[in-house]
Structures are given as C-alpha cells and as structure tokens.
Amino acid sequence: MTETPPVKHQSHLRFHLPYAHLNNAFGNDWFALKAESFARFFGTPLFLGSQTLIVAVWILVNAAGFVRFDAYPFILLNLAFSLQAAYAAPLILLAQTRQADRDKQHAEADASHRESLATENRERQVLVCEQTAQLLTLMQQNTKLTELTWDLSQRIEKLTHEVHRLLTAQGSGPEPERTKDS
C-alpha cells in the first residue's frame, strides 16, 4: 500500500508572503503610516467627541464675551473647519487607497490558497480512489482464500470420513459371535 505523506503544519499566511515585498503607491515610510493612522482617527468616537467639545467651548467663550478672538459669524472657526477638511479628505483617500491595495493583495493570496486547497483535495481524492481499489482487490482475494479454505476443509472432512470408513471396514472383519451372557 502507498503511504500518505506526513502533513506539514504551515502558516495560514504562507500565501501572503510573496506579496510582502510589495509597496503600495504611497509607500511604507513614516509620513504614509502616520497619515493613515491620523485618517483612521477621524472616524473614531474620541475624535468626534473631542471636536464637538472644542467647538462648543469655542462658541461659548466667544458668544459669552469671555474672550473675543472670533466674533459671531465665527469666521476663524469656519476657516479651521475648512483647513481640517482640506487635509482630512486627502488623508482619508490615502487610507482608503492603502486599504484597497492590502485588500487586493489579500484577495490574490486567498485565491492562491483556495487553488492550492482544491489541488490538494483532488490529489487526496485520487489517492482515496487508489486505496479503495486496493482494498477492494484485497477483499476479493480474501474472499477467494476463504472460499478455497472452506472447500479444502470440506474435502478434508470427506477424506477423513472415507479413511475412517475404510479403516473401520478392514479392521472389523467377521464379527465374533455374541453369546447371551455377553
């Protein structure tokens, strides 16, 4: 019988390794990594809460008259929001582009992994078919041997009975007469 090869315990990320050397359009330098983390921060509850608190304090301080650095139409506040939007939009696009690149690389690695699994599955199915055929052949041979053993046992039994009959027939000869006493 054919022995199955031992199973190798490999990392499930082994199909991602060929893509590890690739840099995306924005690279992996300090600026790209910090810009992406800052863009991710824009969508967090901490950022939204902080911004809301700052705007509320800004308006309260200026409207109540504690400090008058930005009067009622709050033009400086609008300018700050415009500046924030001018930087936020490209940073968010940068983060989305980098994520899309990672998603594409992961999708390619996953497709390669699925193809490898399918190939291994086909190989296993062929091996199972071969082993099933071998088992069927062995079972047929076993059945033939069992039938042959049974047939030989029957012949031995017949020969034993015949030898016994012949031996008892030769050895008995004429029977001695029996008397009434015996």
C-alpha positions as CSV (number, residue, x, y, z in Angstrom):
1,M,0.0,0.0,0.0
2,T,1.1,3.6,-0.6
3,E,1.9,5.6,2.5
4,T,0.4,9.0,2.7
5,P,2.9,11.8,3.1
6,P,3.1,13.5,6.6
7,V,1.0,16.6,7.0
8,K,3.1,19.8,7.2
9,H,1.9,22.4,9.6
10,Q,2.3,25.6,7.7
11,S,1.3,29.1,8.5
12,H,-2.1,30.1,7.0
13,L,-0.4,33.3,5.9
14,R,2.1,31.5,3.7
15,F,0.3,32.6,0.6
16,H,0.7,36.2,1.6
17,L,4.5,36.0,1.8
18,P,5.1,36.5,-1.9
19,Y,3.4,39.9,-1.6
20,A,5.2,41.1,1.5
21,H,7.9,42.9,-0.6
22,L,5.4,45.0,-2.4
23,N,5.0,48.6,-1.5
24,N,1.8,50.4,-2.3
25,A,1.5,53.7,-4.2
26,F,2.2,55.7,-1.0
27,G,4.9,53.5,0.4
28,N,5.6,52.5,3.9
29,D,7.5,55.5,5.1
30,W,6.9,57.4,8.2
31,F,4.6,60.0,6.6
32,A,2.4,57.5,4.9
33,L,2.0,55.4,8.0
34,K,1.2,58.5,10.2
35,A,-1.1,59.9,7.7
36,E,-3.0,56.7,7.5
37,S,-3.3,56.4,11.3
38,F,-4.5,60.0,11.5
39,A,-7.1,59.4,8.8
40,R,-8.3,56.4,10.7
41,F,-8.6,58.6,13.8
42,F,-11.0,60.9,12.0
43,G,-13.8,58.3,12.3
44,T,-13.4,57.4,15.9
45,P,-15.8,58.5,18.7
46,L,-12.9,60.1,20.5
47,F,-12.2,62.4,17.6
48,L,-15.9,63.3,17.1
49,G,-16.4,63.9,20.9
50,S,-13.2,66.0,21.1
51,Q,-14.1,68.1,18.1
52,T,-17.7,68.7,19.4
53,L,-16.3,69.7,22.8
54,I,-13.8,72.1,21.3
55,V,-16.4,73.7,19.0
56,A,-18.8,74.1,21.9
57,V,-16.1,75.7,24.1
58,W,-15.1,78.0,21.2
59,I,-18.6,79.2,20.6
60,L,-19.4,79.6,24.4
61,V,-16.2,81.6,25.1
62,N,-16.7,83.9,22.1
63,A,-20.5,84.3,22.4
64,A,-20.4,84.9,26.2
65,G,-17.7,87.5,25.8
66,F,-15.1,85.9,28.0
67,V,-12.6,86.3,25.1
68,R,-13.4,88.0,21.7
69,F,-10.9,86.5,19.2
70,D,-13.6,85.2,16.9
71,A,-16.9,87.3,16.8
72,Y,-20.3,86.0,15.9
73,P,-20.2,84.6,12.4
74,F,-17.2,82.7,13.7
75,I,-15.1,83.1,10.6
76,L,-11.9,81.8,12.3
77,L,-13.8,78.7,13.3
78,N,-15.1,78.2,9.7
79,L,-11.5,78.7,8.5
80,A,-10.3,76.0,10.9
81,F,-13.0,73.6,9.6
82,S,-12.0,74.4,6.0
83,L,-8.4,73.7,6.8
84,Q,-9.3,70.5,8.6
85,A,-11.5,69.4,5.6
86,A,-8.7,70.3,3.2
87,Y,-6.3,67.9,5.0
88,A,-8.9,65.3,6.0
89,A,-10.2,64.4,2.5
90,P,-6.8,63.5,1.0
91,L,-5.8,61.7,4.2
92,I,-9.0,59.6,4.1
93,L,-8.4,58.9,0.4
94,L,-4.8,57.9,1.2
95,A,-6.1,55.5,3.8
96,Q,-8.7,54.0,1.5
97,T,-6.2,53.5,-1.3
98,R,-3.8,51.8,1.0
99,Q,-6.6,49.6,2.4
100,A,-7.7,48.8,-1.2
101,D,-4.1,47.7,-2.0
102,R,-4.0,45.5,1.1
103,D,-7.4,44.0,0.2
104,K,-6.2,43.3,-3.3
105,Q,-3.1,41.5,-2.1
106,H,-5.1,39.5,0.5
107,A,-7.7,38.6,-2.2
108,E,-4.9,37.3,-4.5
109,A,-3.3,35.4,-1.7
110,D,-6.7,33.9,-0.7
111,A,-7.4,32.9,-4.3
112,S,-4.0,31.2,-4.5
113,H,-4.7,29.5,-1.2
114,R,-8.1,28.3,-2.4
115,E,-6.5,27.0,-5.6
116,S,-3.9,25.1,-3.6
117,L,-6.6,23.6,-1.4
118,A,-8.5,22.5,-4.5
119,T,-5.4,20.9,-5.9
120,E,-4.6,19.1,-2.7
121,N,-8.2,17.9,-2.4
122,R,-8.0,16.5,-6.0
123,E,-4.8,14.7,-5.1
124,R,-6.4,13.3,-1.9
125,Q,-9.4,12.1,-3.9
126,V,-7.2,10.3,-6.4
127,L,-5.2,8.7,-3.5
128,V,-8.5,7.6,-1.9
129,C,-9.7,6.1,-5.1
130,E,-6.4,4.2,-5.5
131,Q,-6.6,3.0,-1.9
132,T,-10.3,2.0,-2.3
133,A,-9.4,0.0,-5.4
134,Q,-6.5,-1.7,-3.5
135,L,-8.9,-2.5,-0.6
136,L,-11.5,-4.0,-3.0
137,T,-8.8,-6.2,-4.6
138,L,-7.6,-7.3,-1.1
139,M,-11.2,-8.1,-0.1
140,Q,-11.7,-10.1,-3.3
141,Q,-8.5,-12.0,-2.7
142,N,-9.6,-12.6,0.9
143,T,-13.0,-13.9,-0.2
144,K,-11.3,-16.3,-2.7
145,L,-8.9,-17.5,0.0
146,T,-11.8,-18.0,2.4
147,E,-13.8,-20.0,-0.2
148,L,-10.7,-22.1,-1.0
149,T,-10.1,-22.7,2.7
150,W,-13.8,-23.8,3.1
151,D,-13.6,-26.0,0.0
152,L,-10.4,-27.6,1.3
153,S,-11.9,-28.1,4.8
154,Q,-14.9,-29.9,3.1
155,R,-12.6,-32.1,1.2
156,I,-10.5,-32.9,4.3
157,E,-13.7,-33.8,6.1
158,K,-14.9,-36.1,3.3
159,L,-11.5,-37.7,3.1
160,T,-11.4,-38.2,6.9
161,H,-14.8,-39.9,6.8
162,E,-13.8,-42.1,3.9
163,V,-10.5,-43.1,5.6
164,H,-12.4,-43.8,8.8
165,R,-14.9,-45.9,7.0
166,L,-12.2,-47.8,5.2
167,L,-10.2,-48.4,8.4
168,T,-13.2,-49.5,10.3
169,A,-14.3,-51.8,7.5
170,Q,-10.9,-53.5,7.2
171,G,-10.3,-53.9,10.9
172,S,-13.7,-55.3,11.8
173,G,-13.6,-58.4,9.6
174,P,-16.1,-61.0,10.7
175,E,-17.7,-60.1,14.0
176,P,-17.3,-62.6,16.8
177,E,-20.4,-64.3,17.9
178,R,-22.1,-63.0,20.8
179,T,-23.4,-65.1,23.5
180,K,-26.4,-64.3,25.6
181,D,-24.1,-63.7,28.5
182,S,-22.1,-61.0,26.8
